[in-house]
Amino acid sequence: MFELKQFHFHTPSEHAIDGERAAMEAHSSMQAISGDLLVLGALMQAGGGNEAFARAHGCGSANRKRSRAEKADRRRGAIAKARHFLRYEGSLTTPPCSEVVNWYVFSAPVAVAADDIKTFAKLFPMNARRCKQLHRRVLLTD
């Protein structure tokens, strides 16, 4: 069982698929009781509104009048569509950059409003590390 410790965003993405970086990337960092670390990465591209992202940063006009049940249904629907991922053992992308992380990066990007991406990038320009080579890491796909 993993506990969510934090989530944050990078612009541009810190992962690339077929050499292409996405406009942004979301990281959900989790830790098990054993101390094991797991990070879920979701690439983000312009292509439609995303209420959860807009609300998280207050950079969009999310409709706050929806019921809790309706919001939960929307989140479950978004997660259910994100089934394919890449997996590898790597490092944290921020100091201390320890090589102790199990990474799961969803291969299909999440659609986010272009204006929300621009607003975030204006607030946090280039807050991503360079893409790294795989070196000896084994990249697994589902």
MODELLER restraints for C-alpha pairs under 7 A, 6 or more apart:
rsr = mdl.restraints
at = mdl.atoms
rsr.add(forms.Gaussian(group=physical.xy_distance, feature=features.Distance(at['CA:1:A'], at['CA:32:A']), mean=5.83, stdev=0.5))
rsr.add(forms.Gaussian(group=physical.xy_distance, feature=features.Distance(at['CA:2:A'], at['CA:30:A']), mean=5.70, stdev=0.5))
rsr.add(forms.Gaussian(group=physical.xy_distance, feature=features.Distance(at['CA:2:A'], at['CA:31:A']), mean=5.15, stdev=0.5))
rsr.add(forms.Gaussian(group=physical.xy_distance, feature=features.Distance(at['CA:2:A'], at['CA:32:A']), mean=4.36, stdev=0.5))
rsr.add(forms.Gaussian(group=physical.xy_distance, feature=features.Distance(at['CA:3:A'], at['CA:30:A']), mean=5.23, stdev=0.5))
rsr.add(forms.Gaussian(group=physical.xy_distance, feature=features.Distance(at['CA:3:A'], at['CA:31:A']), mean=5.40, stdev=0.5))
rsr.add(forms.Gaussian(group=physical.xy_distance, feature=features.Distance(at['CA:3:A'], at['CA:32:A']), mean=6.23, stdev=0.5))
rsr.add(forms.Gaussian(group=physical.xy_distance, feature=features.Distance(at['CA:4:A'], at['CA:28:A']), mean=6.94, stdev=0.5))
rsr.add(forms.Gaussian(group=physical.xy_distance, feature=features.Distance(at['CA:4:A'], at['CA:29:A']), mean=6.00, stdev=0.5))
rsr.add(forms.Gaussian(group=physical.xy_distance, feature=features.Distance(at['CA:4:A'], at['CA:30:A']), mean=4.36, stdev=0.5))
rsr.add(forms.Gaussian(group=physical.xy_distance, feature=features.Distance(at['CA:4:A'], at['CA:31:A']), mean=6.72, stdev=0.5))
rsr.add(forms.Gaussian(group=physical.xy_distance, feature=features.Distance(at['CA:5:A'], at['CA:29:A']), mean=5.68, stdev=0.5))
rsr.add(forms.Gaussian(group=physical.xy_distance, feature=features.Distance(at['CA:5:A'], at['CA:30:A']), mean=5.21, stdev=0.5))
rsr.add(forms.Gaussian(group=physical.xy_distance, feature=features.Distance(at['CA:5:A'], at['CA:31:A']), mean=6.76, stdev=0.5))
rsr.add(forms.Gaussian(group=physical.xy_distance, feature=features.Distance(at['CA:6:A'], at['CA:28:A']), mean=6.06, stdev=0.5))
rsr.add(forms.Gaussian(group=physical.xy_distance, feature=features.Distance(at['CA:6:A'], at['CA:29:A']), mean=5.37, stdev=0.5))
rsr.add(forms.Gaussian(group=physical.xy_distance, feature=features.Distance(at['CA:7:A'], at['CA:27:A']), mean=5.40, stdev=0.5))
rsr.add(forms.Gaussian(group=physical.xy_distance, feature=features.Distance(at['CA:7:A'], at['CA:28:A']), mean=4.35, stdev=0.5))
rsr.add(forms.Gaussian(group=physical.xy_distance, feature=features.Distance(at['CA:7:A'], at['CA:29:A']), mean=5.93, stdev=0.5))
rsr.add(forms.Gaussian(group=physical.xy_distance, feature=features.Distance(at['CA:8:A'], at['CA:26:A']), mean=5.86, stdev=0.5))
rsr.add(forms.Gaussian(group=physical.xy_distance, feature=features.Distance(at['CA:8:A'], at['CA:27:A']), mean=5.43, stdev=0.5))
rsr.add(forms.Gaussian(group=physical.xy_distance, feature=features.Distance(at['CA:8:A'], at['CA:28:A']), mean=6.83, stdev=0.5))
rsr.add(forms.Gaussian(group=physical.xy_distance, feature=features.Distance(at['CA:9:A'], at['CA:24:A']), mean=6.93, stdev=0.5))
rsr.add(forms.Gaussian(group=physical.xy_distance, feature=features.Distance(at['CA:9:A'], at['CA:25:A']), mean=5.58, stdev=0.5))
rsr.add(forms.Gaussian(group=physical.xy_distance, feature=features.Distance(at['CA:9:A'], at['CA:26:A']), mean=4.44, stdev=0.5))
rsr.add(forms.Gaussian(group=physical.xy_distance, feature=features.Distance(at['CA:9:A'], at['CA:27:A']), mean=6.12, stdev=0.5))
rsr.add(forms.Gaussian(group=physical.xy_distance, feature=features.Distance(at['CA:10:A'], at['CA:24:A']), mean=5.50, stdev=0.5))
rsr.add(forms.Gaussian(group=physical.xy_distance, feature=features.Distance(at['CA:10:A'], at['CA:25:A']), mean=5.20, stdev=0.5))
rsr.add(forms.Gaussian(group=physical.xy_distance, feature=features.Distance(at['CA:10:A'], at['CA:26:A']), mean=6.51, stdev=0.5))
rsr.add(forms.Gaussian(group=physical.xy_distance, feature=features.Distance(at['CA:10:A'], at['CA:127:A']), mean=5.52, stdev=0.5))
rsr.add(forms.Gaussian(group=physical.xy_distance, feature=features.Distance(at['CA:10:A'], at['CA:128:A']), mean=5.30, stdev=0.5))
rsr.add(forms.Gaussian(group=physical.xy_distance, feature=features.Distance(at['CA:11:A'], at['CA:23:A']), mean=6.10, stdev=0.5))
rsr.add(forms.Gaussian(group=physical.xy_distance, feature=features.Distance(at['CA:11:A'], at['CA:24:A']), mean=4.43, stdev=0.5))
rsr.add(forms.Gaussian(group=physical.xy_distance, feature=features.Distance(at['CA:11:A'], at['CA:25:A']), mean=6.57, stdev=0.5))
rsr.add(forms.Gaussian(group=physical.xy_distance, feature=features.Distance(at['CA:11:A'], at['CA:121:A']), mean=6.33, stdev=0.5))
rsr.add(forms.Gaussian(group=physical.xy_distance, feature=features.Distance(at['CA:11:A'], at['CA:125:A']), mean=6.75, stdev=0.5))
rsr.add(forms.Gaussian(group=physical.xy_distance, feature=features.Distance(at['CA:11:A'], at['CA:126:A']), mean=5.41, stdev=0.5))
rsr.add(forms.Gaussian(group=physical.xy_distance, feature=features.Distance(at['CA:11:A'], at['CA:127:A']), mean=5.70, stdev=0.5))
rsr.add(forms.Gaussian(group=physical.xy_distance, feature=features.Distance(at['CA:11:A'], at['CA:128:A']), mean=5.82, stdev=0.5))
rsr.add(forms.Gaussian(group=physical.xy_distance, feature=features.Distance(at['CA:12:A'], at['CA:21:A']), mean=6.76, stdev=0.5))
rsr.add(forms.Gaussian(group=physical.xy_distance, feature=features.Distance(at['CA:12:A'], at['CA:22:A']), mean=6.16, stdev=0.5))
rsr.add(forms.Gaussian(group=physical.xy_distance, feature=features.Distance(at['CA:12:A'], at['CA:23:A']), mean=4.78, stdev=0.5))
rsr.add(forms.Gaussian(group=physical.xy_distance, feature=features.Distance(at['CA:12:A'], at['CA:24:A']), mean=4.54, stdev=0.5))
rsr.add(forms.Gaussian(group=physical.xy_distance, feature=features.Distance(at['CA:12:A'], at['CA:25:A']), mean=6.84, stdev=0.5))
rsr.add(forms.Gaussian(group=physical.xy_distance, feature=features.Distance(at['CA:12:A'], at['CA:126:A']), mean=6.35, stdev=0.5))
rsr.add(forms.Gaussian(group=physical.xy_distance, feature=features.Distance(at['CA:12:A'], at['CA:128:A']), mean=6.15, stdev=0.5))
rsr.add(forms.Gaussian(group=physical.xy_distance, feature=features.Distance(at['CA:13:A'], at['CA:21:A']), mean=5.57, stdev=0.5))
rsr.add(forms.Gaussian(group=physical.xy_distance, feature=features.Distance(at['CA:13:A'], at['CA:22:A']), mean=5.17, stdev=0.5))
rsr.add(forms.Gaussian(group=physical.xy_distance, feature=features.Distance(at['CA:13:A'], at['CA:23:A']), mean=5.98, stdev=0.5))
rsr.add(forms.Gaussian(group=physical.xy_distance, feature=features.Distance(at['CA:13:A'], at['CA:24:A']), mean=4.45, stdev=0.5))
rsr.add(forms.Gaussian(group=physical.xy_distance, feature=features.Distance(at['CA:13:A'], at['CA:25:A']), mean=4.51, stdev=0.5))
rsr.add(forms.Gaussian(group=physical.xy_distance, feature=features.Distance(at['CA:13:A'], at['CA:43:A']), mean=6.49, stdev=0.5))
rsr.add(forms.Gaussian(group=physical.xy_distance, feature=features.Distance(at['CA:13:A'], at['CA:128:A']), mean=6.61, stdev=0.5))
rsr.add(forms.Gaussian(group=physical.xy_distance, feature=features.Distance(at['CA:14:A'], at['CA:25:A']), mean=6.79, stdev=0.5))
rsr.add(forms.Gaussian(group=physical.xy_distance, feature=features.Distance(at['CA:14:A'], at['CA:128:A']), mean=5.67, stdev=0.5))
rsr.add(forms.Gaussian(group=physical.xy_distance, feature=features.Distance(at['CA:14:A'], at['CA:129:A']), mean=6.08, stdev=0.5))
rsr.add(forms.Gaussian(group=physical.xy_distance, feature=features.Distance(at['CA:14:A'], at['CA:130:A']), mean=6.64, stdev=0.5))
rsr.add(forms.Gaussian(group=physical.xy_distance, feature=features.Distance(at['CA:14:A'], at['CA:131:A']), mean=5.78, stdev=0.5))
rsr.add(forms.Gaussian(group=physical.xy_distance, feature=features.Distance(at['CA:15:A'], at['CA:21:A']), mean=6.23, stdev=0.5))
rsr.add(forms.Gaussian(group=physical.xy_distance, feature=features.Distance(at['CA:15:A'], at['CA:131:A']), mean=6.08, stdev=0.5))
rsr.add(forms.Gaussian(group=physical.xy_distance, feature=features.Distance(at['CA:22:A'], at['CA:43:A']), mean=5.90, stdev=0.5))
rsr.add(forms.Gaussian(group=physical.xy_distance, feature=features.Distance(at['CA:22:A'], at['CA:44:A']), mean=6.00, stdev=0.5))
rsr.add(forms.Gaussian(group=physical.xy_distance, feature=features.Distance(at['CA:22:A'], at['CA:45:A']), mean=5.89, stdev=0.5))
rsr.add(forms.Gaussian(group=physical.xy_distance, feature=features.Distance(at['CA:23:A'], at['CA:44:A']), mean=6.01, stdev=0.5))
rsr.add(forms.Gaussian(group=physical.xy_distance, feature=features.Distance(at['CA:23:A'], at['CA:45:A']), mean=5.36, stdev=0.5))
rsr.add(forms.Gaussian(group=physical.xy_distance, feature=features.Distance(at['CA:24:A'], at['CA:43:A']), mean=6.02, stdev=0.5))
rsr.add(forms.Gaussian(group=physical.xy_distance, feature=features.Distance(at['CA:24:A'], at['CA:44:A']), mean=4.89, stdev=0.5))
rsr.add(forms.Gaussian(group=physical.xy_distance, feature=features.Distance(at['CA:24:A'], at['CA:45:A']), mean=6.65, stdev=0.5))
rsr.add(forms.Gaussian(group=physical.xy_distance, feature=features.Distance(at['CA:25:A'], at['CA:41:A']), mean=6.54, stdev=0.5))
rsr.add(forms.Gaussian(group=physical.xy_distance, feature=features.Distance(at['CA:25:A'], at['CA:42:A']), mean=5.48, stdev=0.5))
rsr.add(forms.Gaussian(group=physical.xy_distance, feature=features.Distance(at['CA:25:A'], at['CA:43:A']), mean=4.42, stdev=0.5))
rsr.add(forms.Gaussian(group=physical.xy_distance, feature=features.Distance(at['CA:25:A'], at['CA:44:A']), mean=5.40, stdev=0.5))
rsr.add(forms.Gaussian(group=physical.xy_distance, feature=features.Distance(at['CA:26:A'], at['CA:41:A']), mean=5.60, stdev=0.5))
rsr.add(forms.Gaussian(group=physical.xy_distance, feature=features.Distance(at['CA:26:A'], at['CA:42:A']), mean=5.12, stdev=0.5))
rsr.add(forms.Gaussian(group=physical.xy_distance, feature=features.Distance(at['CA:26:A'], at['CA:43:A']), mean=6.51, stdev=0.5))
rsr.add(forms.Gaussian(group=physical.xy_distance, feature=features.Distance(at['CA:27:A'], at['CA:39:A']), mean=6.29, stdev=0.5))
rsr.add(forms.Gaussian(group=physical.xy_distance, feature=features.Distance(at['CA:27:A'], at['CA:40:A']), mean=5.62, stdev=0.5))
rsr.add(forms.Gaussian(group=physical.xy_distance, feature=features.Distance(at['CA:27:A'], at['CA:41:A']), mean=4.72, stdev=0.5))
rsr.add(forms.Gaussian(group=physical.xy_distance, feature=features.Distance(at['CA:27:A'], at['CA:42:A']), mean=6.66, stdev=0.5))
rsr.add(forms.Gaussian(group=physical.xy_distance, feature=features.Distance(at['CA:28:A'], at['CA:39:A']), mean=5.48, stdev=0.5))
rsr.add(forms.Gaussian(group=physical.xy_distance, feature=features.Distance(at['CA:28:A'], at['CA:40:A']), mean=5.16, stdev=0.5))
rsr.add(forms.Gaussian(group=physical.xy_distance, feature=features.Distance(at['CA:28:A'], at['CA:41:A']), mean=6.69, stdev=0.5))
rsr.add(forms.Gaussian(group=physical.xy_distance, feature=features.Distance(at['CA:29:A'], at['CA:38:A']), mean=6.09, stdev=0.5))
rsr.add(forms.Gaussian(group=physical.xy_distance, feature=features.Distance(at['CA:29:A'], at['CA:39:A']), mean=4.54, stdev=0.5))
rsr.add(forms.Gaussian(group=physical.xy_distance, feature=features.Distance(at['CA:29:A'], at['CA:40:A']), mean=6.71, stdev=0.5))
rsr.add(forms.Gaussian(group=physical.xy_distance, feature=features.Distance(at['CA:30:A'], at['CA:37:A']), mean=5.78, stdev=0.5))
rsr.add(forms.Gaussian(group=physical.xy_distance, feature=features.Distance(at['CA:30:A'], at['CA:38:A']), mean=5.18, stdev=0.5))
rsr.add(forms.Gaussian(group=physical.xy_distance, feature=features.Distance(at['CA:30:A'], at['CA:39:A']), mean=6.06, stdev=0.5))
rsr.add(forms.Gaussian(group=physical.xy_distance, feature=features.Distance(at['CA:31:A'], at['CA:37:A']), mean=4.60, stdev=0.5))
rsr.add(forms.Gaussian(group=physical.xy_distance, feature=features.Distance(at['CA:31:A'], at['CA:38:A']), mean=6.25, stdev=0.5))
rsr.add(forms.Gaussian(group=physical.xy_distance, feature=features.Distance(at['CA:37:A'], at['CA:100:A']), mean=6.62, stdev=0.5))
rsr.add(forms.Gaussian(group=physical.xy_distance, feature=features.Distance(at['CA:37:A'], at['CA:101:A']), mean=5.02, stdev=0.5))
rsr.add(forms.Gaussian(group=physical.xy_distance, feature=features.Distance(at['CA:37:A'], at['CA:102:A']), mean=6.21, stdev=0.5))
rsr.add(forms.Gaussian(group=physical.xy_distance, feature=features.Distance(at['CA:38:A'], at['CA:101:A']), mean=5.50, stdev=0.5))
rsr.add(forms.Gaussian(group=physical.xy_distance, feature=features.Distance(at['CA:38:A'], at['CA:102:A']), mean=4.68, stdev=0.5))
rsr.add(forms.Gaussian(group=physical.xy_distance, feature=features.Distance(at['CA:38:A'], at['CA:103:A']), mean=5.90, stdev=0.5))
rsr.add(forms.Gaussian(group=physical.xy_distance, feature=features.Distance(at['CA:39:A'], at['CA:101:A']), mean=6.85, stdev=0.5))
rsr.add(forms.Gaussian(group=physical.xy_distance, feature=features.Distance(at['CA:39:A'], at['CA:102:A']), mean=6.37, stdev=0.5))
rsr.add(forms.Gaussian(group=physical.xy_distance, feature=features.Distance(at['CA:39:A'], at['CA:103:A']), mean=5.08, stdev=0.5))
rsr.add(forms.Gaussian(group=physical.xy_distance, feature=features.Distance(at['CA:39:A'], at['CA:104:A']), mean=6.29, stdev=0.5))
rsr.add(forms.Gaussian(group=physical.xy_distance, feature=features.Distance(at['CA:40:A'], at['CA:103:A']), mean=6.16, stdev=0.5))
rsr.add(forms.Gaussian(group=physical.xy_distance, feature=features.Distance(at['CA:40:A'], at['CA:104:A']), mean=4.91, stdev=0.5))
rsr.add(forms.Gaussian(group=physical.xy_distance, feature=features.Distance(at['CA:40:A'], at['CA:105:A']), mean=5.76, stdev=0.5))
rsr.add(forms.Gaussian(group=physical.xy_distance, feature=features.Distance(at['CA:41:A'], at['CA:104:A']), mean=6.11, stdev=0.5))
rsr.add(forms.Gaussian(group=physical.xy_distance, feature=features.Distance(at['CA:41:A'], at['CA:105:A']), mean=4.37, stdev=0.5))
rsr.add(forms.Gaussian(group=physical.xy_distance, feature=features.Distance(at['CA:41:A'], at['CA:106:A']), mean=6.25, stdev=0.5))
rsr.add(forms.Gaussian(group=physical.xy_distance, feature=features.Distance(at['CA:42:A'], at['CA:105:A']), mean=5.90, stdev=0.5))
rsr.add(forms.Gaussian(group=physical.xy_distance, feature=features.Distance(at['CA:42:A'], at['CA:106:A']), mean=5.38, stdev=0.5))
rsr.add(forms.Gaussian(group=physical.xy_distance, feature=features.Distance(at['CA:42:A'], at['CA:109:A']), mean=6.46, stdev=0.5))
rsr.add(forms.Gaussian(group=physical.xy_distance, feature=features.Distance(at['CA:42:A'], at['CA:110:A']), mean=6.79, stdev=0.5))
rsr.add(forms.Gaussian(group=physical.xy_distance, feature=features.Distance(at['CA:43:A'], at['CA:109:A']), mean=4.59, stdev=0.5))
rsr.add(forms.Gaussian(group=physical.xy_distance, feature=features.Distance(at['CA:43:A'], at['CA:110:A']), mean=6.11, stdev=0.5))
rsr.add(forms.Gaussian(group=physical.xy_distance, feature=features.Distance(at['CA:44:A'], at['CA:109:A']), mean=5.01, stdev=0.5))
rsr.add(forms.Gaussian(group=physical.xy_distance, feature=features.Distance(at['CA:44:A'], at['CA:110:A']), mean=4.71, stdev=0.5))
rsr.add(forms.Gaussian(group=physical.xy_distance, feature=features.Distance(at['CA:44:A'], at['CA:111:A']), mean=5.99, stdev=0.5))
rsr.add(forms.Gaussian(group=physical.xy_distance, feature=features.Distance(at['CA:44:A'], at['CA:112:A']), mean=6.40, stdev=0.5))
rsr.add(forms.Gaussian(group=physical.xy_distance, feature=features.Distance(at['CA:45:A'], at['CA:109:A']), mean=6.09, stdev=0.5))
rsr.add(forms.Gaussian(group=physical.xy_distance, feature=features.Distance(at['CA:45:A'], at['CA:110:A']), mean=6.21, stdev=0.5))
rsr.add(forms.Gaussian(group=physical.xy_distance, feature=features.Distance(at['CA:45:A'], at['CA:111:A']), mean=5.34, stdev=0.5))
rsr.add(forms.Gaussian(group=physical.xy_distance, feature=features.Distance(at['CA:45:A'], at['CA:112:A']), mean=5.92, stdev=0.5))
rsr.add(forms.Gaussian(group=physical.xy_distance, feature=features.Distance(at['CA:46:A'], at['CA:111:A']), mean=5.64, stdev=0.5))
rsr.add(forms.Gaussian(group=physical.xy_distance, feature=features.Distance(at['CA:46:A'], at['CA:112:A']), mean=5.01, stdev=0.5))
rsr.add(forms.Gaussian(group=physical.xy_distance, feature=features.Distance(at['CA:46:A'], at['CA:113:A']), mean=5.39, stdev=0.5))
rsr.add(forms.Gaussian(group=physical.xy_distance, feature=features.Distance(at['CA:46:A'], at['CA:114:A']), mean=4.62, stdev=0.5))
rsr.add(forms.Gaussian(group=physical.xy_distance, feature=features.Distance(at['CA:47:A'], at['CA:111:A']), mean=4.86, stdev=0.5))
rsr.add(forms.Gaussian(group=physical.xy_distance, feature=features.Distance(at['CA:47:A'], at['CA:112:A']), mean=5.72, stdev=0.5))
rsr.add(forms.Gaussian(group=physical.xy_distance, feature=features.Distance(at['CA:47:A'], at['CA:113:A']), mean=5.94, stdev=0.5))
rsr.add(forms.Gaussian(group=physical.xy_distance, feature=features.Distance(at['CA:47:A'], at['CA:114:A']), mean=6.74, stdev=0.5))
rsr.add(forms.Gaussian(group=physical.xy_distance, feature=features.Distance(at['CA:48:A'], at['CA:111:A']), mean=5.23, stdev=0.5))
rsr.add(forms.Gaussian(group=physical.xy_distance, feature=features.Distance(at['CA:48:A'], at['CA:112:A']), mean=5.04, stdev=0.5))
rsr.add(forms.Gaussian(group=physical.xy_distance, feature=features.Distance(at['CA:48:A'], at['CA:113:A']), mean=4.66, stdev=0.5))
rsr.add(forms.Gaussian(group=physical.xy_distance, feature=features.Distance(at['CA:49:A'], at['CA:111:A']), mean=6.80, stdev=0.5))
rsr.add(forms.Gaussian(group=physical.xy_distance, feature=features.Distance(at['CA:49:A'], at['CA:112:A']), mean=5.00, stdev=0.5))
rsr.add(forms.Gaussian(group=physical.xy_distance, feature=features.Distance(at['CA:49:A'], at['CA:113:A']), mean=4.32, stdev=0.5))
rsr.add(forms.Gaussian(group=physical.xy_distance, feature=features.Distance(at['CA:50:A'], at['CA:111:A']), mean=6.65, stdev=0.5))
rsr.add(forms.Gaussian(group=physical.xy_distance, feature=features.Distance(at['CA:50:A'], at['CA:112:A']), mean=4.98, stdev=0.5))
rsr.add(forms.Gaussian(group=physical.xy_distance, feature=features.Distance(at['CA:50:A'], at['CA:113:A']), mean=6.45, stdev=0.5))
rsr.add(forms.Gaussian(group=physical.xy_distance, feature=features.Distance(at['CA:51:A'], at['CA:62:A']), mean=5.28, stdev=0.5))
rsr.add(forms.Gaussian(group=physical.xy_distance, feature=features.Distance(at['CA:54:A'], at['CA:60:A']), mean=4.49, stdev=0.5))
rsr.add(forms.Gaussian(group=physical.xy_distance, feature=features.Distance(at['CA:54:A'], at['CA:61:A']), mean=6.89, stdev=0.5))
rsr.add(forms.Gaussian(group=physical.xy_distance, feature=features.Distance(at['CA:54:A'], at['CA:62:A']), mean=6.11, stdev=0.5))
rsr.add(forms.Gaussian(group=physical.xy_distance, feature=features.Distance(at['CA:54:A'], at['CA:116:A']), mean=6.60, stdev=0.5))
rsr.add(forms.Gaussian(group=physical.xy_distance, feature=features.Distance(at['CA:55:A'], at['CA:62:A']), mean=6.03, stdev=0.5))
rsr.add(forms.Gaussian(group=physical.xy_distance, feature=features.Distance(at['CA:59:A'], at['CA:116:A']), mean=5.70, stdev=0.5))
rsr.add(forms.Gaussian(group=physical.xy_distance, feature=features.Distance(at['CA:59:A'], at['CA:119:A']), mean=6.39, stdev=0.5))
rsr.add(forms.Gaussian(group=physical.xy_distance, feature=features.Distance(at['CA:60:A'], at['CA:116:A']), mean=5.99, stdev=0.5))
rsr.add(forms.Gaussian(group=physical.xy_distance, feature=features.Distance(at['CA:82:A'], at['CA:106:A']), mean=6.49, stdev=0.5))
rsr.add(forms.Gaussian(group=physical.xy_distance, feature=features.Distance(at['CA:82:A'], at['CA:108:A']), mean=6.84, stdev=0.5))
rsr.add(forms.Gaussian(group=physical.xy_distance, feature=features.Distance(at['CA:84:A'], at['CA:106:A']), mean=5.79, stdev=0.5))
rsr.add(forms.Gaussian(group=physical.xy_distance, feature=features.Distance(at['CA:84:A'], at['CA:107:A']), mean=5.81, stdev=0.5))
rsr.add(forms.Gaussian(group=physical.xy_distance, feature=features.Distance(at['CA:84:A'], at['CA:142:A']), mean=6.07, stdev=0.5))
rsr.add(forms.Gaussian(group=physical.xy_distance, feature=features.Distance(at['CA:85:A'], at['CA:104:A']), mean=6.15, stdev=0.5))
rsr.add(forms.Gaussian(group=physical.xy_distance, feature=features.Distance(at['CA:85:A'], at['CA:105:A']), mean=5.23, stdev=0.5))
rsr.add(forms.Gaussian(group=physical.xy_distance, feature=features.Distance(at['CA:85:A'], at['CA:106:A']), mean=4.02, stdev=0.5))
rsr.add(forms.Gaussian(group=physical.xy_distance, feature=features.Distance(at['CA:85:A'], at['CA:107:A']), mean=4.99, stdev=0.5))
rsr.add(forms.Gaussian(group=physical.xy_distance, feature=features.Distance(at['CA:85:A'], at['CA:141:A']), mean=6.06, stdev=0.5))
rsr.add(forms.Gaussian(group=physical.xy_distance, feature=features.Distance(at['CA:85:A'], at['CA:142:A']), mean=5.96, stdev=0.5))
rsr.add(forms.Gaussian(group=physical.xy_distance, feature=features.Distance(at['CA:86:A'], at['CA:104:A']), mean=5.67, stdev=0.5))
rsr.add(forms.Gaussian(group=physical.xy_distance, feature=features.Distance(at['CA:86:A'], at['CA:105:A']), mean=5.15, stdev=0.5))
rsr.add(forms.Gaussian(group=physical.xy_distance, feature=features.Distance(at['CA:86:A'], at['CA:106:A']), mean=6.29, stdev=0.5))
rsr.add(forms.Gaussian(group=physical.xy_distance, feature=features.Distance(at['CA:86:A'], at['CA:107:A']), mean=6.50, stdev=0.5))
rsr.add(forms.Gaussian(group=physical.xy_distance, feature=features.Distance(at['CA:86:A'], at['CA:139:A']), mean=6.68, stdev=0.5))
rsr.add(forms.Gaussian(group=physical.xy_distance, feature=features.Distance(at['CA:86:A'], at['CA:140:A']), mean=5.65, stdev=0.5))
rsr.add(forms.Gaussian(group=physical.xy_distance, feature=features.Distance(at['CA:86:A'], at['CA:141:A']), mean=4.64, stdev=0.5))
rsr.add(forms.Gaussian(group=physical.xy_distance, feature=features.Distance(at['CA:86:A'], at['CA:142:A']), mean=6.70, stdev=0.5))
rsr.add(forms.Gaussian(group=physical.xy_distance, feature=features.Distance(at['CA:87:A'], at['CA:103:A']), mean=5.48, stdev=0.5))
rsr.add(forms.Gaussian(group=physical.xy_distance, feature=features.Distance(at['CA:87:A'], at['CA:104:A']), mean=4.63, stdev=0.5))
rsr.add(forms.Gaussian(group=physical.xy_distance, feature=features.Distance(at['CA:87:A'], at['CA:105:A']), mean=6.45, stdev=0.5))
rsr.add(forms.Gaussian(group=physical.xy_distance, feature=features.Distance(at['CA:87:A'], at['CA:139:A']), mean=5.82, stdev=0.5))
rsr.add(forms.Gaussian(group=physical.xy_distance, feature=features.Distance(at['CA:87:A'], at['CA:140:A']), mean=4.95, stdev=0.5))
rsr.add(forms.Gaussian(group=physical.xy_distance, feature=features.Distance(at['CA:87:A'], at['CA:141:A']), mean=6.17, stdev=0.5))
rsr.add(forms.Gaussian(group=physical.xy_distance, feature=features.Distance(at['CA:88:A'], at['CA:102:A']), mean=6.14, stdev=0.5))
rsr.add(forms.Gaussian(group=physical.xy_distance, feature=features.Distance(at['CA:88:A'], at['CA:103:A']), mean=5.37, stdev=0.5))
rsr.add(forms.Gaussian(group=physical.xy_distance, feature=features.Distance(at['CA:88:A'], at['CA:104:A']), mean=6.95, stdev=0.5))
rsr.add(forms.Gaussian(group=physical.xy_distance, feature=features.Distance(at['CA:88:A'], at['CA:137:A']), mean=6.74, stdev=0.5))
rsr.add(forms.Gaussian(group=physical.xy_distance, feature=features.Distance(at['CA:88:A'], at['CA:138:A']), mean=6.05, stdev=0.5))
rsr.add(forms.Gaussian(group=physical.xy_distance, feature=features.Distance(at['CA:88:A'], at['CA:139:A']), mean=5.09, stdev=0.5))
rsr.add(forms.Gaussian(group=physical.xy_distance, feature=features.Distance(at['CA:88:A'], at['CA:140:A']), mean=6.24, stdev=0.5))
rsr.add(forms.Gaussian(group=physical.xy_distance, feature=features.Distance(at['CA:89:A'], at['CA:101:A']), mean=5.75, stdev=0.5))
rsr.add(forms.Gaussian(group=physical.xy_distance, feature=features.Distance(at['CA:89:A'], at['CA:102:A']), mean=4.73, stdev=0.5))
rsr.add(forms.Gaussian(group=physical.xy_distance, feature=features.Distance(at['CA:89:A'], at['CA:103:A']), mean=5.96, stdev=0.5))
rsr.add(forms.Gaussian(group=physical.xy_distance, feature=features.Distance(at['CA:89:A'], at['CA:137:A']), mean=6.75, stdev=0.5))
rsr.add(forms.Gaussian(group=physical.xy_distance, feature=features.Distance(at['CA:90:A'], at['CA:99:A']), mean=5.35, stdev=0.5))
rsr.add(forms.Gaussian(group=physical.xy_distance, feature=features.Distance(at['CA:90:A'], at['CA:100:A']), mean=6.30, stdev=0.5))
rsr.add(forms.Gaussian(group=physical.xy_distance, feature=features.Distance(at['CA:90:A'], at['CA:101:A']), mean=5.21, stdev=0.5))
rsr.add(forms.Gaussian(group=physical.xy_distance, feature=features.Distance(at['CA:90:A'], at['CA:102:A']), mean=6.38, stdev=0.5))
rsr.add(forms.Gaussian(group=physical.xy_distance, feature=features.Distance(at['CA:90:A'], at['CA:103:A']), mean=6.66, stdev=0.5))
rsr.add(forms.Gaussian(group=physical.xy_distance, feature=features.Distance(at['CA:91:A'], at['CA:97:A']), mean=5.47, stdev=0.5))
rsr.add(forms.Gaussian(group=physical.xy_distance, feature=features.Distance(at['CA:91:A'], at['CA:98:A']), mean=5.12, stdev=0.5))
rsr.add(forms.Gaussian(group=physical.xy_distance, feature=features.Distance(at['CA:91:A'], at['CA:99:A']), mean=3.90, stdev=0.5))
rsr.add(forms.Gaussian(group=physical.xy_distance, feature=features.Distance(at['CA:91:A'], at['CA:100:A']), mean=5.61, stdev=0.5))
rsr.add(forms.Gaussian(group=physical.xy_distance, feature=features.Distance(at['CA:91:A'], at['CA:101:A']), mean=5.26, stdev=0.5))
rsr.add(forms.Gaussian(group=physical.xy_distance, feature=features.Distance(at['CA:92:A'], at['CA:98:A']), mean=5.53, stdev=0.5))
rsr.add(forms.Gaussian(group=physical.xy_distance, feature=features.Distance(at['CA:92:A'], at['CA:99:A']), mean=6.65, stdev=0.5))
rsr.add(forms.Gaussian(group=physical.xy_distance, feature=features.Distance(at['CA:92:A'], at['CA:101:A']), mean=6.37, stdev=0.5))
rsr.add(forms.Gaussian(group=physical.xy_distance, feature=features.Distance(at['CA:93:A'], at['CA:129:A']), mean=6.88, stdev=0.5))
